[in-house]
Amino acid sequence: MCRHITAILLAGFALMGCLSCQQGDSSATSHPKGDSRHPINFYHWKSSYQVDEEVRTYTKELGCEKIYLHYFDVVKKDELVFPVNFIKPIKQNLLQQDSVRIIPVIFIANEVFAGMEEQRIQTLADNIYAMINSISPHVGGPLYCSVDNKEQTKCEWSPLFNLHDPVDDPDSPHYREIQFDCDWTQTTKETYFAFLSHMKKSLPGVKITSTIRLHQIKDRETMGVPPADKGYLMCYATSGVDDGSDSNSILDINLLKNYTQNLDSYPLPLDYALPLFSWGIVSNQNGKVKLVNGLTNSDMDETRFKKIGENKYEVLEDCFLNGLYINEGFTIEIEEITPTLLRSAIQYLDEKLKKEYTIVYFHLSKGFLKRYSIDDLK
């Protein structure tokens, strides 16, 4: 990304935060290229995009057409709102050869919308849109429609996206979508929804989509429904890691069923995000908990870890574990998504929905994919 462009945009975010401080506080109807039972796409949530031929094999055989690429986060600290955790420029993207499109995803922390006034909402939307356009040329993503001084819409596109997509937009040869990820609350929903509405108004022809948590489905009357073109229901993180239960906090089928009893009546078209990741819940003697991403039972070798229960281990010696220093006597509980658990989730959605839907796996990583066969993910 050009440094001077980034500096200007960052300054715009910072100015917005300062001004705020001064003023106070789907369903698809056809199958993809592969022979999967459902259309399948992927999230990518690391700052470094690394896709080799082995990963490409998975995406090709699954008929993947879109990668929902995490561009950056927007956070708030000391009343300042600013972007962090940018995707690094992509030097080589093998999936371009297979016409796999990139969809920008931006995470916005819930506190960003706390007490935000209308003017600041518009400024936030404009800054995010400008930041997306500054990043896209460096990651092979599309540029979006903009309005010139004569109030005439003009469009600029990267050449990689001059592709026909009859499912998403039958009247246009270009694919257009921006997705926002925000765990809004009852107190911030009006501001977040106003932000989405402003994005839709500012970008005609661009699909504005939003992730949706399970509790926002269950408590729809109080949480509201975002004014988005489509929602992406995150069918994971069903419980807290320190809630004292024996259930898998990444994905528990019974809790999934409980949270989605009224799914049929949700008024927004939905696609469904399912997890492929795992983690270890590390607890010290005082009961404090930290997560170590990517751990599985196979990582718990007998020389350093003693098995004391199903998926639970005691640390036998001080050591580093995926970058975290842990002490003798700590305990580690492994939670992972097995192929059986994944199939149970898909089977439940099939029975509940009784119609076609798209799965978006979280997330595209060689380390995660190698745990599953192609058939496991179909």
Buried (B, 14 or more C-beta within 10 A) or exposed (E): BEEEBBEEBBEBBBBBBEBBEEEEEBBBEEBBBBEBEBBBBBBBBBEEBEBEEEBBEBBBBBBBBBBBBBBBBBBBEEEBBBBEBBBEEBEEBBBBEEEBBBBBBBBBBBBBBEBBBEEBBBBBBBBBBBBBBBBBBBBBBBBBBBEEEEEEEEBEBBEBBEEEBEBBBEEEEBBBBBBBBBBBBEEBBEBBBBBBBBBBEBBEBBBBBBBBBBBBBBEBEEBBBBBBBBBBBBBBBBBEBEEEEEBBBBBBBEBBEEBBEEBEEBEBBBBBBBBBBBBBBBBBEEEEEBEBEBBBBEBBEEEBBEEEEEBBBBBEEEBEBEEBEBEEEBBBBBBBBBEEBBBBBBEBBBEBBEEBBBBBBBBBBEEBBEBBEBEBBB
